């Protein structure tokens, strides 16, 4: 992990994606920041290593099959509209549930489970002491089995 908050800019600098002013600012920062200089050095080493790797040859038939498959996929716009509709529906459900819980405090006259009652009940002086291992095991067992 790089401790400098400017380290994320090293990739953009390395790839030549900065404006001239941002590039000059980052170069001035590099002169004073050993951490960013190391990060840039690692990126340069990785680039040099990857330049020596030759991409495998791909058969023309495979490329044609890939294009044919991609052409049959639904349009991105339709998928995006569906995702937006689902997100809006989920947000609406969250709002409705939040309002319902706020108005009713979640209480419907139901008896809480034993662990809920224990958690909500203030401790008495003898219950304020640390629970024994047996009591803790019994509580976990009640919780896992759902039996009160």
Backbone as a chain_set.jsonl record, in Angstrom:
{"seq": "XXXXXXXXXXXXXXXXXXXXXXXXXXXXXXXXXXXXXXXXXXXXXXXXXXXXXXXXXXXXXXXXXXXXXXXXXXXXXXXXXXXXXXXXXXXXXXXXXXXXXXXXXXXXXXXXXXXXXXXXXXXXXXXXXXXXXXXXXXXXXXXXXXXX", "coords": {"N": [[0.843, -1.176, 0.0], [0.532, 2.195, -0.812], [1.578, 5.027, 0.899], [1.225, 7.656, 0.083], [-1.134, 10.088, -0.902], [-1.208, 10.887, -3.539], [-0.418, 8.832, -5.116], [-2.11, 7.433, -6.773], [-2.204, 8.854, -9.069], [0.045, 8.205, -10.472], [-0.248, 6.205, -12.41], [-1.786, 7.472, -14.414], [0.033, 9.431, -15.125], [2.157, 7.857, -16.062], [0.924, 6.674, -18.273], [0.532, 8.812, -19.911], [-1.781, 10.355, -19.72], [-2.385, 12.785, -18.607], [-3.096, 16.307, -18.344], [-1.019, 18.948, -19.647], [-0.418, 20.799, -17.551], [-1.161, 19.349, -15.211], [0.604, 17.267, -15.484], [3.083, 18.572, -15.184], [2.786, 19.444, -12.541], [2.671, 16.972, -11.217], [5.188, 15.95, -11.827], [6.783, 17.712, -10.385], [5.99, 16.939, -7.853], [6.896, 14.304, -7.865], [9.637, 14.661, -7.669], [9.992, 15.175, -5.012], [8.791, 13.102, -3.65], [9.399, 10.013, -2.553], [7.907, 7.693, -2.388], [5.956, 7.854, -4.456], [7.7, 7.951, -6.597], [8.826, 5.392, -6.48], [6.516, 3.921, -7.032], [5.974, 4.739, -9.669], [8.293, 3.744, -10.859], [7.846, 0.982, -10.555], [5.628, 0.686, -12.235], [6.806, 1.316, -14.686], [8.648, -0.79, -14.895], [6.889, -2.949, -15.071], [5.605, -2.366, -17.478], [7.752, -2.608, -19.245], [8.266, -5.324, -18.954], [5.875, -6.454, -19.91], [5.927, -5.634, -22.543], [7.647, -7.372, -23.721], [6.207, -9.67, -24.048], [4.496, -11.722, -26.272], [1.416, -11.591, -27.882], [-0.948, -14.248, -28.12], [-1.777, -15.967, -31.171], [-4.925, -15.642, -32.73], [-7.474, -17.531, -34.088], [-9.239, -16.843, -37.106], [-11.835, -17.859, -37.361], [-12.663, -18.119, -34.702], [-12.8, -15.463, -33.917], [-14.874, -14.583, -35.589], [-16.999, -16.18, -34.606], [-17.158, -15.138, -32.018], [-17.896, -12.454, -32.531], [-20.385, -12.929, -33.719], [-21.765, -14.0, -31.557], [-21.741, -11.827, -29.754], [-23.236, -10.01, -31.204], [-25.768, -11.071, -30.906], [-26.475, -10.511, -28.339], [-28.492, -8.658, -25.964], [-29.237, -5.178, -26.369], [-27.173, -2.732, -24.794], [-28.407, -0.482, -23.78], [-31.001, -1.341, -23.189], [-30.498, -3.123, -21.118], [-29.385, -1.39, -19.268], [-31.598, 0.296, -18.774], [-33.313, -1.57, -17.576], [-31.819, -2.191, -15.277], [-31.848, 0.308, -14.007], [-34.593, 0.566, -13.523], [-35.011, -1.582, -11.759], [-33.376, -0.757, -9.647], [-34.697, 1.59, -8.875], [-37.116, 0.492, -8.038], [-36.239, -1.064, -5.851], [-35.288, 0.993, -4.199], [-37.696, 2.283, -3.656], [-39.046, 0.282, -2.207], [-37.408, 0.151, 0.043], [-37.842, 2.71, 1.13], [-40.594, 2.581, 1.747], [-40.625, 0.467, 3.639], [-38.993, 1.573, 5.627], [-40.528, 3.775, 6.462], [-42.78, 2.404, 7.406], [-41.673, 0.94, 9.528], [-40.795, 3.039, 11.121], [-43.184, 4.27, 11.869], [-44.581, 2.251, 13.194], [-42.775, 1.279, 14.955], [-41.904, -1.238, 14.573], [-43.25, -3.029, 16.158], [-45.734, -5.401, 16.666], [-47.291, -6.501, 18.552], [-46.195, -8.939, 19.037], [-44.578, -11.575, 20.806], [-41.304, -11.227, 21.856], [-38.407, -13.168, 20.92], [-36.514, -15.259, 23.162], [-33.798, -14.531, 23.287], [-33.921, -11.972, 22.272], [-35.442, -10.66, 24.185], [-33.713, -10.961, 26.362], [-31.583, -9.427, 25.451], [-32.68, -6.891, 25.35], [-33.516, -6.347, 27.897], [-32.6, -4.584, 30.789], [-29.654, -5.324, 32.665], [-29.76, -7.059, 35.792], [-28.38, -6.843, 39.128], [-27.161, -9.334, 39.747], [-27.193, -10.49, 37.223], [-25.561, -8.848, 35.902], [-23.026, -9.67, 36.18], [-20.291, -11.371, 34.607], [-21.224, -13.754, 32.136], [-21.304, -17.301, 32.52], [-19.463, -19.973, 30.929], [-21.194, -22.055, 30.388], [-23.681, -20.779, 30.396], [-23.383, -19.065, 28.238], [-23.027, -20.911, 26.147], [-25.539, -22.163, 26.249], [-27.168, -20.028, 25.518], [-26.281, -19.538, 22.88], [-27.01, -21.976, 21.722], [-29.818, -21.884, 22.032], [-30.306, -19.731, 20.369], [-29.421, -20.657, 17.844], [-31.044, -22.904, 17.388], [-33.543, -21.836, 17.462], [-35.358, -22.223, 19.423], [-37.091, -21.184, 22.271]], "CA": [[0.0, 0.0, 0.0], [1.318, 3.409, -0.932], [1.063, 5.984, 1.865], [1.014, 8.986, -0.499], [-2.452, 10.188, -1.543], [-1.051, 11.194, -4.96], [0.1, 7.651, -5.815], [-3.068, 6.981, -7.793], [-1.953, 9.635, -10.283], [1.224, 7.674, -11.146], [-0.688, 5.472, -13.6], [-2.155, 8.443, -15.447], [1.288, 10.053, -15.571], [2.882, 6.847, -16.838], [0.223, 6.407, -19.532], [0.42, 10.044, -20.693], [-3.188, 10.756, -19.715], [-2.533, 14.029, -17.855], [-2.941, 17.578, -19.051], [0.348, 19.45, -19.441], [-0.28, 21.413, -16.222], [-1.198, 18.281, -14.215], [1.852, 16.522, -15.649], [4.143, 19.379, -14.569], [2.57, 19.396, -11.088], [3.039, 15.658, -10.712], [6.642, 15.83, -11.932], [7.336, 18.423, -9.227], [5.705, 16.091, -6.704], [7.788, 13.137, -7.952], [10.984, 15.039, -7.235], [10.033, 15.207, -3.551], [8.09, 11.963, -3.033], [10.051, 8.734, -2.838], [6.873, 6.67, -2.533], [5.394, 7.941, -5.806], [8.774, 7.607, -7.523], [8.894, 3.922, -6.502], [5.304, 3.45, -7.722], [6.189, 4.965, -11.09], [9.312, 2.787, -11.276], [7.212, -0.338, -10.687], [4.804, 0.713, -13.448], [7.711, 1.262, -15.833], [9.17, -2.153, -14.975], [5.808, -3.81, -15.547], [5.416, -2.073, -18.898], [8.874, -3.211, -19.972], [8.066, -6.768, -18.917], [4.748, -6.816, -20.763], [6.264, -5.383, -23.942], [8.358, -8.539, -24.216], [5.278, -10.787, -24.202], [3.793, -11.7, -27.545], [0.031, -12.045, -27.774], [-1.17, -15.479, -28.897], [-2.544, -15.821, -32.41], [-6.327, -16.047, -32.598], [-8.001, -17.96, -35.385], [-10.282, -15.978, -37.668], [-13.148, -18.462, -37.064], [-12.995, -17.796, -33.319], [-13.205, -14.053, -33.888], [-16.202, -14.51, -36.209], [-17.977, -16.73, -33.649], [-17.285, -14.178, -30.931], [-18.697, -11.339, -33.028], [-21.76, -13.41, -33.911], [-22.376, -14.118, -30.237], [-21.938, -10.483, -29.197], [-24.327, -9.387, -31.948], [-27.056, -11.597, -30.444], [-26.744, -10.038, -26.982], [-29.397, -7.507, -25.955], [-28.597, -3.871, -26.386], [-26.764, -2.239, -23.476], [-29.412, 0.481, -23.335], [-32.114, -2.069, -22.581], [-30.015, -3.659, -19.843], [-29.245, -0.244, -18.365], [-32.947, 0.715, -18.355], [-33.799, -2.578, -16.639], [-31.088, -2.001, -14.018], [-32.358, 1.522, -13.374], [-35.938, 0.284, -13.029], [-34.879, -2.429, -10.572], [-32.814, 0.069, -8.572], [-35.761, 2.478, -8.406], [-38.057, -0.341, -7.289], [-35.605, -1.398, -4.575], [-35.282, 2.204, -3.38], [-39.07, 2.49, -3.196], [-39.327, -0.707, -1.157], [-36.666, 0.572, 1.24], [-38.535, 3.868, 1.705], [-41.855, 2.115, 2.341], [-40.312, -0.308, 4.847], [-38.478, 2.488, 6.638], [-41.666, 4.527, 6.99], [-43.613, 1.477, 8.183], [-40.984, 0.642, 10.787], [-40.747, 4.251, 11.943], [-44.514, 4.531, 12.406], [-45.032, 1.203, 14.099], [-41.636, 0.845, 15.761], [-41.667, -2.651, 14.328], [-43.967, -3.856, 17.129], [-47.072, -5.833, 16.242], [-47.851, -7.269, 19.652], [-45.591, -10.256, 19.075], [-43.674, -11.819, 21.918], [-39.952, -11.366, 21.32], [-37.692, -14.391, 21.244], [-35.827, -15.164, 24.45], [-32.549, -13.794, 23.17], [-34.245, -10.567, 22.091], [-35.848, -10.148, 25.491], [-32.492, -10.858, 27.167], [-30.756, -8.334, 24.947], [-33.341, -5.612, 25.592], [-33.761, -6.174, 29.327], [-31.404, -4.121, 31.498], [-29.163, -6.352, 33.573], [-29.889, -6.891, 37.239], [-27.041, -6.876, 39.732], [-26.536, -10.648, 39.597], [-27.04, -10.763, 35.803], [-24.531, -7.949, 35.379], [-21.754, -10.365, 36.227], [-19.959, -12.032, 33.349], [-21.885, -15.061, 32.023], [-20.437, -18.47, 32.539], [-19.367, -20.615, 29.617], [-22.409, -22.85, 30.19], [-24.766, -19.87, 30.048], [-23.122, -18.599, 26.874], [-23.31, -22.029, 25.251], [-26.99, -22.343, 26.212], [-27.728, -18.913, 24.759], [-25.972, -19.784, 21.476], [-27.821, -23.109, 21.298], [-31.193, -21.386, 21.876], [-30.351, -18.853, 19.203], [-29.261, -21.434, 16.634], [-32.166, -23.815, 17.186], [-34.79, -21.072, 17.373], [-36.236, -22.595, 20.526], [-36.978, -20.253, 23.413]], "C": [[0.886, 1.236, 0.0], [0.755, 4.464, 0.011], [0.767, 7.364, 1.282], [-0.345, 9.049, -1.19], [-2.368, 10.476, -3.049], [-0.619, 9.974, -5.772], [-0.835, 7.16, -6.904], [-2.853, 7.707, -9.119], [-0.758, 9.096, -11.07], [0.847, 6.929, -12.422], [-1.056, 6.405, -14.734], [-0.915, 9.146, -15.996], [2.048, 9.103, -16.493], [2.253, 6.645, -18.211], [0.055, 7.651, -20.401], [-0.997, 10.581, -20.762], [-3.432, 12.072, -18.981], [-2.451, 15.239, -18.781], [-1.515, 18.061, -18.817], [0.555, 20.06, -18.049], [-0.264, 20.345, -15.132], [0.088, 17.453, -14.27], [3.014, 17.265, -14.987], [4.022, 19.356, -13.049], [3.012, 18.055, -10.515], [4.542, 15.426, -10.795], [7.336, 16.548, -10.772], [7.125, 17.599, -7.96], [6.651, 14.883, -6.685], [9.188, 13.451, -7.436], [11.111, 14.98, -5.71], [9.465, 13.958, -2.893], [8.722, 10.642, -3.469], [9.023, 7.639, -3.105], [6.289, 6.681, -3.948], [6.442, 7.604, -6.853], [8.928, 6.094, -7.628], [7.707, 3.348, -7.264], [5.47, 3.608, -9.229], [7.235, 3.995, -11.631], [8.741, 1.395, -11.46], [6.352, -0.397, -11.95], [5.679, 0.622, -14.694], [8.303, -0.124, -16.003], [8.119, -3.106, -15.529], [5.569, -3.606, -17.038], [6.52, -2.723, -19.724], [8.719, -4.728, -20.039], [6.969, -7.195, -19.885], [5.035, -6.569, -22.243], [7.0, -6.567, -24.554], [7.453, -9.735, -24.453], [4.541, -10.642, -25.53], [2.398, -12.279, -27.358], [-0.156, -13.301, -28.612], [-2.001, -15.185, -30.145], [-3.955, -16.35, -32.19], [-6.845, -16.376, -33.99], [-9.144, -17.055, -35.818], [-11.68, -16.524, -37.36], [-13.595, -18.124, -35.641], [-13.466, -16.348, -33.204], [-14.595, -13.892, -34.49], [-17.282, -15.046, -35.276], [-18.217, -15.758, -32.502], [-18.15, -12.992, -31.354], [-20.155, -11.75, -33.216], [-22.472, -13.518, -32.57], [-22.678, -12.746, -29.642], [-23.096, -9.789, -29.9], [-25.695, -9.87, -31.488], [-27.409, -11.121, -29.036], [-27.693, -8.843, -27.023], [-28.602, -6.197, -25.92], [-28.282, -3.416, -24.968], [-27.797, -1.268, -22.931], [-30.575, -0.211, -22.642], [-31.707, -2.617, -21.217], [-29.897, -2.527, -18.819], [-30.616, 0.229, -17.875], [-33.533, -0.273, -17.354], [-33.126, -2.408, -15.278], [-31.59, -0.764, -13.284], [-33.755, 1.291, -12.802], [-35.886, -0.574, -11.764], [-34.324, -1.639, -9.388], [-33.877, 1.005, -8.009], [-36.8, 1.699, -7.593], [-37.497, -0.691, -5.912], [-35.589, -0.185, -3.651], [-36.674, 2.488, -2.837], [-39.445, 1.533, -2.073], [-38.632, -0.315, 0.137], [-37.367, 1.745, 1.918], [-39.816, 3.425, 2.399], [-41.596, 1.349, 3.636], [-39.804, 0.593, 5.967], [-39.608, 3.281, 7.277], [-42.54, 3.627, 7.861], [-42.972, 1.159, 9.53], [-40.958, 1.86, 11.702], [-42.107, 4.527, 12.578], [-44.93, 3.489, 13.433], [-43.965, 0.718, 15.044], [-41.386, -0.644, 15.621], [-42.445, -3.567, 15.25], [-45.361, -4.164, 16.612], [-47.712, -6.681, 17.34], [-47.275, -8.663, 19.757], [-44.692, -10.371, 20.298], [-42.273, -11.994, 21.358], [-39.344, -12.71, 21.711], [-36.904, -14.168, 22.527], [-34.557, -14.343, 24.345], [-32.803, -12.314, 22.971], [-34.628, -9.933, 23.417], [-34.63, -9.976, 26.39], [-31.657, -9.659, 26.743], [-31.348, -6.975, 25.29], [-33.585, -5.326, 27.063], [-32.493, -5.68, 30.011], [-30.962, -5.174, 32.509], [-29.455, -6.013, 35.034], [-28.501, -7.033, 37.831], [-26.402, -8.247, 39.576], [-26.349, -11.008, 38.13], [-25.956, -9.893, 35.189], [-23.161, -8.597, 35.421], [-21.527, -11.089, 34.905], [-20.63, -13.401, 33.291], [-20.861, -16.187, 32.031], [-20.395, -19.068, 31.142], [-20.622, -21.435, 29.325], [-23.569, -21.951, 29.763], [-24.599, -19.36, 28.621], [-23.438, -19.7, 25.871], [-24.819, -22.26, 25.128], [-27.65, -21.25, 25.384], [-27.501, -19.113, 23.263], [-26.835, -20.921, 20.941], [-29.276, -22.686, 21.095], [-31.311, -20.54, 20.619], [-30.287, -19.66, 17.917], [-30.44, -22.366, 16.355], [-33.483, -23.086, 17.035], [-35.771, -21.427, 18.462], [-35.998, -21.647, 21.681], [-36.754, -20.968, 24.691]], "O": [[1.874, 1.303, 0.731], [-0.435, 4.773, -0.064], [0.11, 8.17, 1.941], [-0.679, 8.164, -1.979], [-3.362, 10.322, -3.759], [-0.468, 10.069, -6.99], [-0.389, 6.531, -7.864], [-3.276, 7.224, -10.169], [-0.559, 9.487, -12.22], [1.563, 7.021, -13.419], [-0.688, 6.168, -15.885], [-0.83, 9.421, -17.193], [2.519, 9.494, -17.561], [2.963, 6.465, -19.2], [-0.496, 7.571, -21.499], [-1.379, 11.197, -21.757], [-4.585, 12.437, -18.754], [-1.83, 15.199, -19.843], [-0.868, 17.617, -17.869], [1.603, 19.851, -17.437], [0.558, 20.416, -14.219], [0.593, 16.999, -13.244], [3.835, 16.652, -14.304], [5.027, 19.26, -12.345], [3.647, 18.0, -9.462], [5.113, 14.772, -9.923], [8.339, 16.07, -10.242], [7.994, 17.569, -7.089], [7.145, 14.488, -5.629], [9.841, 12.597, -6.836], [12.2, 14.761, -5.181], [9.641, 13.77, -1.689], [8.584, 10.221, -4.617], [9.24, 6.764, -3.944], [6.146, 5.626, -4.566], [6.114, 7.03, -7.891], [9.135, 5.562, -8.719], [7.858, 2.409, -8.046], [5.136, 2.696, -9.986], [7.086, 3.479, -12.739], [9.099, 0.696, -12.409], [6.346, -1.407, -12.653], [5.33, -0.071, -15.649], [8.452, -0.596, -17.131], [8.424, -3.966, -16.356], [5.353, -4.569, -17.774], [6.258, -3.314, -20.771], [9.01, -5.341, -21.065], [7.118, -8.186, -20.6], [4.449, -7.224, -23.104], [6.98, -6.748, -25.771], [7.904, -10.733, -25.016], [4.032, -9.571, -25.861], [2.23, -13.334, -26.747], [0.414, -13.411, -29.698], [-2.822, -14.268, -30.16], [-4.151, -17.379, -31.543], [-6.676, -15.607, -34.936], [-9.915, -16.566, -34.992], [-12.607, -15.75, -37.124], [-14.777, -17.871, -35.406], [-14.416, -16.051, -32.479], [-15.413, -13.143, -33.957], [-18.354, -14.452, -35.158], [-19.353, -15.578, -32.064], [-19.039, -12.576, -30.611], [-21.06, -10.98, -32.897], [-23.647, -13.168, -32.458], [-23.755, -12.533, -29.086], [-23.857, -9.059, -29.266], [-26.685, -9.159, -31.658], [-28.54, -11.314, -28.591], [-27.704, -8.095, -28.0], [-27.449, -6.153, -25.49], [-29.047, -3.69, -24.044], [-28.034, -1.24, -21.724], [-31.077, 0.273, -21.628], [-32.492, -2.577, -20.269], [-30.262, -2.688, -17.654], [-30.78, 0.53, -16.693], [-34.178, 0.133, -16.387], [-33.789, -2.476, -14.244], [-31.739, -0.79, -12.062], [-34.064, 1.772, -11.711], [-36.626, -0.327, -10.812], [-34.756, -1.836, -8.252], [-33.951, 1.196, -6.795], [-37.3, 2.192, -6.581], [-38.216, -0.618, -4.915], [-35.846, -0.315, -2.454], [-36.82, 2.891, -1.682], [-40.088, 1.93, -1.101], [-39.214, -0.437, 1.215], [-37.479, 1.775, 3.144], [-40.093, 3.851, 3.52], [-42.289, 1.569, 4.629], [-40.152, 0.393, 7.131], [-39.643, 3.442, 8.497], [-42.99, 4.04, 8.93], [-43.656, 1.115, 10.552], [-41.086, 1.728, 12.919], [-42.168, 4.978, 13.722], [-45.564, 3.821, 14.435], [-44.218, -0.169, 15.858], [-40.723, -1.245, 16.466], [-42.315, -4.786, 15.139], [-46.079, -3.267, 16.17], [-48.591, -7.495, 17.059], [-47.808, -9.495, 20.492], [-44.119, -9.384, 20.76], [-42.065, -12.824, 20.473], [-39.729, -13.308, 22.715], [-36.657, -13.03, 22.928], [-34.269, -13.537, 25.229], [-32.022, -11.48, 23.428], [-34.203, -8.823, 23.738], [-34.512, -8.975, 27.098], [-31.09, -8.961, 27.583], [-30.612, -6.011, 25.499], [-33.837, -4.18, 27.438], [-31.427, -6.273, 29.843], [-31.793, -5.834, 33.132], [-29.405, -4.855, 35.45], [-27.544, -7.315, 37.109], [-25.206, -8.328, 39.296], [-25.433, -11.764, 37.806], [-25.484, -10.166, 34.085], [-22.231, -8.125, 34.767], [-22.476, -11.379, 34.177], [-20.615, -14.137, 34.278], [-19.717, -16.028, 31.605], [-21.196, -18.711, 30.279], [-21.07, -21.513, 28.181], [-24.347, -22.311, 28.879], [-25.578, -19.24, 27.884], [-24.06, -19.434, 24.842], [-25.322, -22.522, 24.035], [-28.587, -21.518, 24.632], [-28.408, -18.888, 22.462], [-27.34, -20.837, 19.822], [-29.903, -23.074, 20.11], [-32.302, -20.627, 19.893], [-31.033, -19.373, 16.981], [-30.791, -22.588, 15.196], [-34.449, -23.657, 16.529], [-36.915, -20.974, 18.429], [-34.858, -21.342, 22.029], [-36.637, -20.335, 25.741]]}, "num_chains": 1, "name": "protein.A"}
